[in-house]
Amino acid sequence: MSQIDAYQRQLEAVARHPAMSDDNIHVRKGALDAPSNVLIVLGIVGLLATGALAMIFNVKHALAAYEVGVFTVTAFSLGGMFWTMVFYLVNAGWTGTIRRQLENLMMMLPVCLAMIAVIVVVELASGGVLLSWMGIDPATDHLLDVKKGFLNEPFFVVRFFIYAGLWMFLATSLWRNSIHQDATGDRMLTRKSRFMSAWGLPVFALSLAFFAFDFLMAMDYRFFSTMWGVYFFASCALGSIAVTLLILCILRSLGLLTGLVTKEHTHDLGKLLFGFTVFWAYIAFSQYFLIWYSNIPEETAWYVNRKVGGWENVATLLVIGHFIIPFLILLFRDIKRNVAGAAILAAWIILMIVLDFLWIVRPMVYVGDMLDANPGPTGWILDIAAIVGVLGIWFGFLLKRIAREPLVAKNDPRMPEALGHRNYV
């Protein structure tokens, strides 16, 4: 028997598997319409409220709150693309039944980029809101003058289009290969995606790091950190696994993916949650420790702004909620294998990632001349409205995308391994 014949028999055997029945790998038509529409409406209401509250508070606060939501969902989508390429590159057989949900996160990048484009337009039109360097003449500031070759409006716009172009090319190419393989069963498409992932990951790493420099670190153009790109990446990798695990647990609770996503897969995703919870804490501590030890004013000022005005309490909450609590819980094997427990923990980690981005962005609003305008706890109304608005729209459209295609990559050559996956550690 030729290899082609053997492979064809393998595809036929997978297709006959009871778990691969249509009602198990497809969302019933209209089943997710109601929740997705509710989320989108909630998101629109949240963004409209953000616009109205901007008139009560100020535009800078509103934009910062909006950016917290935007960079959170962008991290989820970029993480989905990262894991898709990693699993292709290492030929991870057990991921055959979960890869489609990572691809769905990846294909939410157009929504994210559209939201980021709004930020770019607002910053350019206003001469800098949070990106204050746009409104400063480099001739009046030596530090900005040294950086003006990088921090200038034309190059900033060019870089944004480069990031958008690279990410959309990688995402759409990987998605097209995956969907085409669903229809044809051509295993060479897996090899093609693996080759793309080999050069795509370094490109992804560089573009992600510079994106984080441009939109987050450059809010204080005096601040610099050699670990900033990795710090942002940690949220991408951790957040995307948390969202994927939450989606899979919800789908399983609806009676879908029975026999395809088992407690074995949940366990492995729980391991990744555990690993990248530790990774985030390691990077966060290392960045703080290096800046504290070197004691350079341009660096330490960034942390000083986050040790006043109540932000020191948020930092403490991040230490406890983003690291200690999930670390201790994820030590237990049974929790990683329990659908309800894994879903709750994934939702908690998503909440902590939102809080982390809030801690990064929001302290940049009420500094300098804006210090006396700080509304205190009342301002959280605006933060909640904007964050709920962005996350509502993103998750709403994500549900629509999930319902559109099969829930698994039907003809993935690694599907037999994924169907029989067992976890011995």
Secondary structure, 3 states (H helix, E strand, C coil): CCHHHHHHHHHHHHHHCHHHCHHHHCCCCCCCHHHHHHHHHHHHHHHHHHHHHHHHCCHHHHHHHHHHHHHHHHHHHHHHHHHHHHHHHCCCHHHHHCHHHHHHHHCCHHHHHHHHHHHHHHHHHHCCCCCHHHHCCHHHCHHHHHHCCCCCHHHHHHHHHHHHHHHHHHHHHHHHHHHHHHHHCCCHHHHHHHHHHHHHHHHHHHHHHHHHHHHCHHHCCCCCCCCHHHHHHHHHHHHHHHHHHHHHHHHHHCCCCCCCCCHHHHHHHHHHHHHHHHHHHHHHHHHHHHHHHHCCHHHHHHHHCCCCCCHHHHHHHHHHHHHHHHHHHHCCHHHHCCHHHHHHHHHHHHHHHHHHHHHHHHHHCCCHHHHHHCCHHHHHHHHHHHHHHHHHHHHHHHHHHHHHCCCCCCCCCCHHHHHCCCCCC
